[in-house]
């Protein structure tokens, strides 16, 4: 392992002492390690920060801990804070409760470099991968997170499908410097940093999917998002949670409005019309919403999800102009 830092890993932690040893060991087992590890703890009240300091003491040449007075930023703002502390050419994101497979960095970096050769090193690029879903003790649940959730990653490369639903999991992501420079600071109305980065990459660059797991995605009951098996129970639960689902839908439209506010002058006319149409759905009549949804194919993954999206879109109260 070397101490070169053209690549940075951002690790945001909070009360992760039960899971950190496995993750830190998986860092040391990487087959490629030309990275700097930048950590920030969000005011843990367990042994998390002590573990991170001990890890830094063992690897002072490539571990940095950001210590400040900000408390409980939450996972999204914690990562956004960390993004401001790196100028590396490539940036990876890491969750405290996962385990990285030994070739994660090497395979993701190879996919990134292949994309740079194809699209140009000045193109904003985001690479993401699949994950293996495991339980608290790292016992297998599903070999593919995306199949477990019935998601099609190829649709995550299309802006019209990405605005209603994200298929990119942050802990698998690598971005290059052009994307970081363009996407940061992350907008206040961004739902999560990974979704925002993916939208910006889809607008102005490329989203690349590596079809293999690089992370053991641990499910322990306290996950901020987690893996939820797609099936009849999940469908029925969403059908009963209409207010929550509609609130989430409105957040996706506010996120698209934030894209407009930030990048309107950079968008092509067709991109501008596409993003405006999605952001303005709440202000349209019901008939206009249906026409716009089908015109621009604002569909979710699978027929059932798309029907649910349409039903909830029609049920939204019309916002004042």
C-alpha positions as CSV (number, residue, x, y, z in Angstrom):
1,X,0.0,0.0,0.0
2,X,1.2,3.5,-0.8
3,X,0.4,6.9,0.7
4,X,-0.4,8.6,-2.6
5,X,-3.6,10.6,-2.3
6,X,-5.0,11.2,-5.8
7,X,-8.1,9.3,-4.5
8,X,-10.0,10.0,-1.3
9,X,-12.4,7.9,0.7
10,X,-15.0,9.9,2.7
11,X,-16.3,8.1,5.8
12,X,-19.1,9.7,7.8
13,X,-19.7,8.0,11.2
14,X,-22.1,8.2,14.1
15,X,-22.3,5.6,16.9
16,X,-20.8,3.0,14.6
17,X,-18.5,1.2,17.1
18,X,-20.3,-2.1,16.7
19,X,-19.5,-2.2,13.0
20,X,-16.4,-0.2,12.4
21,X,-13.8,-3.0,13.1
22,X,-15.0,-5.0,10.1
23,X,-15.0,-2.0,7.8
24,X,-11.5,-0.8,8.9
25,X,-10.1,-4.3,8.4
26,X,-11.6,-4.3,4.9
27,X,-9.8,-1.1,4.1
28,X,-6.5,-2.8,5.0
29,X,-7.3,-5.8,2.8
30,X,-7.8,-3.7,-0.3
31,X,-5.7,-4.8,-3.3
32,X,-5.3,-1.2,-4.4
33,X,-4.8,1.5,-1.8
34,X,-3.5,4.8,-3.4
35,X,-5.9,6.8,-1.3
36,X,-6.4,9.2,1.5
37,X,-9.1,8.3,4.1
38,X,-10.9,11.4,5.4
39,X,-13.2,10.8,8.4
40,X,-15.7,12.8,10.3
41,X,-17.7,11.6,13.3
42,X,-21.1,13.1,14.0
43,X,-20.9,13.4,17.8
44,X,-21.0,9.7,18.7
45,X,-21.6,8.8,22.3
46,X,-20.0,5.3,21.9
47,X,-16.4,4.4,21.2
48,X,-16.5,5.3,17.5
49,X,-14.2,8.3,17.7
50,X,-11.7,6.4,19.8
51,X,-11.6,3.7,17.2
52,X,-11.0,6.2,14.4
53,X,-8.2,7.9,16.3
54,X,-6.6,4.5,16.9
55,X,-6.8,3.8,13.2
56,X,-5.3,7.1,12.4
57,X,-2.4,6.4,14.8
58,X,-1.8,3.1,13.0
59,X,-1.9,4.8,9.6
60,X,-1.0,8.5,10.1
61,X,0.3,8.8,6.5
62,X,-3.2,8.4,4.9
63,X,-5.8,9.0,7.6
64,X,-7.3,12.4,8.4
65,X,-10.0,13.1,11.0
66,X,-12.1,16.2,10.6
67,X,-12.9,17.4,14.1
68,X,-15.2,20.4,14.5
69,X,-17.9,21.7,16.8
70,X,-20.8,20.7,14.6
71,X,-23.0,18.1,16.1
72,X,-25.5,15.7,14.5
73,X,-25.5,17.0,11.0
74,X,-27.0,13.7,9.8
75,X,-25.6,11.4,7.2
76,X,-26.2,13.7,4.1
77,X,-24.8,16.9,5.6
78,X,-21.9,14.9,7.2
79,X,-20.9,13.7,3.7
80,X,-21.4,17.2,2.3
81,X,-19.1,18.6,5.0
82,X,-16.5,16.0,4.1
83,X,-16.7,16.8,0.4
84,X,-15.4,20.3,1.2
85,X,-12.2,18.8,2.7
86,X,-10.9,17.0,-0.4
87,X,-9.4,18.1,-3.7
88,X,-8.5,14.6,-4.9
89,X,-9.0,13.6,-8.5
90,X,-11.4,10.8,-7.4
91,X,-13.7,10.6,-4.4
92,X,-15.4,7.5,-2.9
93,X,-18.1,7.4,-0.3
94,X,-18.3,4.9,2.6
95,X,-20.8,4.0,5.2
96,X,-19.7,2.9,8.7
97,X,-21.6,-0.4,8.8
98,X,-20.6,-1.9,5.6
99,X,-17.6,-4.1,4.5
100,X,-15.7,-3.5,1.3
101,X,-14.8,-6.4,-0.8
102,X,-11.0,-6.6,-1.5
103,X,-11.1,-5.4,-5.1
104,X,-13.6,-2.5,-4.5
105,X,-11.2,0.3,-5.1
106,X,-9.3,-1.4,-7.9
107,X,-12.4,-2.4,-9.9
108,X,-14.2,1.0,-9.4
109,X,-11.1,2.9,-10.3
110,X,-10.6,0.8,-13.4
111,X,-14.2,1.5,-14.5
112,X,-13.6,5.2,-13.9
113,X,-10.4,5.3,-16.0
114,X,-12.1,3.3,-18.8
115,X,-14.9,5.9,-18.8
116,X,-12.4,8.7,-18.9
117,X,-10.8,7.2,-21.9
118,X,-14.2,6.9,-23.6
119,X,-15.7,10.2,-22.6
120,X,-12.7,12.4,-21.8
121,X,-11.1,13.2,-18.5
122,X,-12.8,16.6,-18.4
123,X,-16.3,14.9,-18.4
124,X,-18.2,14.7,-15.1
125,X,-18.3,11.0,-14.3
126,X,-19.9,8.9,-11.6
127,X,-19.3,5.1,-11.3
128,X,-21.5,2.9,-9.1
129,X,-21.8,-0.8,-8.5
130,X,-24.1,-3.4,-7.1
131,X,-24.0,-4.6,-3.5
132,X,-24.4,-7.9,-1.7
133,X,-27.1,-7.7,1.1
134,X,-26.1,-9.3,4.4
135,X,-27.4,-9.4,7.9
136,X,-25.9,-8.0,11.1
137,X,-23.5,-10.9,11.3
138,X,-22.6,-10.6,7.6
139,X,-24.6,-13.7,6.7
140,X,-25.9,-13.5,3.1
141,X,-29.4,-12.3,2.4
142,X,-29.2,-11.6,-1.3
143,X,-26.2,-11.6,-3.7
144,X,-27.6,-8.5,-5.5
145,X,-29.1,-5.5,-3.8
146,X,-30.6,-4.2,-7.1
147,X,-32.3,-7.5,-7.9
148,X,-33.5,-7.7,-4.2
149,X,-35.2,-4.3,-4.7
150,X,-36.3,-5.1,-8.3
151,X,-34.4,-2.1,-9.7
152,X,-32.8,-1.7,-13.2
153,X,-29.6,0.3,-13.0
154,X,-29.6,1.0,-16.7
155,X,-32.5,3.4,-16.1
156,X,-30.4,5.3,-13.6
157,X,-28.4,6.7,-16.5
158,X,-31.5,8.5,-18.0
159,X,-32.5,11.8,-16.4
160,X,-36.2,11.4,-17.0
161,X,-36.1,8.1,-15.0
162,X,-33.6,9.3,-12.4
163,X,-35.6,12.4,-11.2
164,X,-38.5,10.3,-9.9
165,X,-36.3,7.5,-8.5
166,X,-32.7,7.0,-7.6
167,X,-30.9,3.7,-8.3
168,X,-27.5,4.7,-7.1
169,X,-26.3,3.7,-3.7
170,X,-23.8,6.2,-2.2
171,X,-21.5,3.7,-0.5
172,X,-20.7,2.2,-4.0
173,X,-20.0,5.5,-5.7
174,X,-16.8,7.0,-7.1
175,X,-16.9,10.5,-8.7
176,X,-14.2,12.3,-10.5
177,X,-12.9,15.9,-9.9
178,X,-14.9,17.5,-12.8
179,X,-18.1,16.2,-11.2
180,X,-17.1,17.2,-7.7
181,X,-16.3,20.7,-8.9
182,X,-19.6,21.0,-10.7
183,X,-21.9,19.5,-8.1
184,X,-20.5,21.0,-4.9
185,X,-21.9,22.6,-2.9
186,X,-24.8,20.2,-2.8
187,X,-28.2,22.1,-2.9
188,X,-30.2,22.4,0.3
189,X,-33.2,20.7,-1.3
190,X,-31.1,17.7,-2.4
191,X,-32.7,14.6,-0.9
192,X,-29.3,12.9,-0.5
193,X,-25.8,13.7,-1.7
194,X,-25.6,10.6,-3.8
195,X,-28.9,11.4,-5.6
196,X,-27.7,15.0,-6.3
197,X,-24.3,13.9,-7.6
198,X,-26.0,11.3,-9.9
199,X,-28.5,13.9,-11.3
200,X,-25.6,16.3,-12.0
201,X,-23.6,13.5,-13.7
202,X,-26.6,12.6,-15.8
203,X,-27.1,16.2,-16.9
204,X,-23.6,17.1,-17.8
205,X,-21.6,13.9,-18.0
206,X,-22.1,10.1,-17.6
207,X,-23.3,7.6,-15.0
208,X,-21.5,4.3,-15.3
209,X,-22.7,1.1,-13.7
210,X,-20.4,-1.8,-12.8
211,X,-22.5,-4.9,-12.7
212,X,-21.0,-6.7,-9.7
213,X,-21.1,-6.2,-6.0
214,X,-18.2,-4.4,-4.3
215,X,-19.7,-4.0,-0.8
216,X,-21.3,-6.2,1.8
217,X,-24.4,-4.1,2.6
218,X,-25.1,-4.8,6.2
219,X,-28.8,-4.8,7.4
220,X,-29.1,-4.4,11.2
221,X,-32.4,-2.5,11.8
222,X,-30.9,0.9,12.3
223,X,-29.9,1.6,8.7
224,X,-30.6,5.2,7.6
225,X,-32.1,3.8,4.3
226,X,-31.3,0.1,4.0
227,X,-32.4,-2.6,1.6
228,X,-36.1,-3.4,1.4
229,X,-37.1,-6.5,-0.5
230,X,-39.5,-5.8,-3.3
231,X,-42.7,-7.9,-3.0
232,X,-46.3,-7.9,-2.0
233,X,-45.6,-6.8,1.6
234,X,-43.6,-3.8,0.4
235,X,-46.2,-2.9,-2.1
236,X,-49.0,-3.1,0.5
237,X,-47.0,-1.0,2.9
238,X,-46.5,1.8,0.4
239,X,-50.2,1.6,-0.6
240,X,-51.1,2.3,3.0
241,X,-48.5,5.1,3.4
242,X,-49.9,7.6,0.9
243,X,-49.1,10.7,2.8
244,X,-45.5,9.7,3.3
245,X,-45.2,8.6,-0.4
246,X,-46.6,11.9,-1.6
247,X,-44.4,13.9,0.6
248,X,-41.4,12.0,-0.8
249,X,-42.6,12.6,-4.3
250,X,-42.8,16.4,-3.7
251,X,-39.2,16.3,-2.4
252,X,-38.1,14.9,-5.8
253,X,-39.8,17.8,-7.5
254,X,-38.1,20.3,-5.2
255,X,-34.8,18.6,-5.9
256,X,-35.4,19.1,-9.6
257,X,-36.2,22.7,-9.0
258,X,-32.9,23.1,-7.2
259,X,-31.2,21.7,-10.4
260,X,-33.0,24.4,-12.4
261,X,-32.0,27.1,-9.9
262,X,-28.3,26.1,-10.0
263,X,-27.8,25.0,-13.6
264,X,-30.4,26.6,-15.8
265,X,-27.8,28.5,-17.8
266,X,-25.8,25.4,-18.4
267,X,-28.7,23.2,-19.7
268,X,-29.5,22.5,-23.3
269,X,-33.0,23.6,-24.3
270,X,-34.2,20.0,-24.2
271,X,-32.7,19.4,-20.8
272,X,-34.3,22.6,-19.5
273,X,-37.7,21.6,-20.8
274,X,-37.4,18.1,-19.3
275,X,-36.3,19.3,-15.8
276,X,-38.8,22.2,-15.8
277,X,-41.6,19.8,-16.7
278,X,-40.8,17.5,-13.8
279,X,-40.3,20.3,-11.3
280,X,-43.5,21.9,-12.2
281,X,-45.8,18.9,-12.0
282,X,-47.4,20.0,-8.8
283,X,-48.5,23.3,-10.4
284,X,-50.3,21.5,-13.3
285,X,-53.9,20.3,-13.6
286,X,-54.4,16.6,-13.3
287,X,-54.8,16.2,-17.1
288,X,-51.6,18.1,-17.7
289,X,-49.8,16.0,-15.2
290,X,-50.8,12.8,-17.0
291,X,-49.8,14.2,-20.4
292,X,-46.5,15.4,-19.1
293,X,-45.7,12.2,-17.3
294,X,-46.2,10.1,-20.4
295,X,-44.7,12.6,-22.8
296,X,-41.4,12.7,-20.9
297,X,-41.7,9.1,-19.6
298,X,-41.4,10.1,-16.0
299,X,-41.7,6.4,-15.0
300,X,-40.5,4.5,-12.0
301,X,-39.0,1.0,-12.1
302,X,-41.6,-1.6,-13.0
303,X,-45.3,-1.4,-13.9
304,X,-46.5,-1.5,-10.3
305,X,-44.3,1.4,-9.1
306,X,-45.2,3.4,-12.2
307,X,-49.0,2.9,-11.6
308,X,-48.5,3.9,-7.9
309,X,-46.5,7.0,-9.1
310,X,-49.3,8.0,-11.4
311,X,-52.0,7.5,-8.7
312,X,-50.1,9.6,-6.2
313,X,-49.3,12.2,-8.8
314,X,-53.0,12.7,-9.5
315,X,-53.8,12.8,-5.8
316,X,-51.4,15.7,-5.1
317,X,-53.0,19.0,-4.2
318,X,-52.4,21.5,-6.9
319,X,-49.9,24.0,-5.8
320,X,-50.7,27.7,-6.4
321,X,-49.0,29.2,-9.4
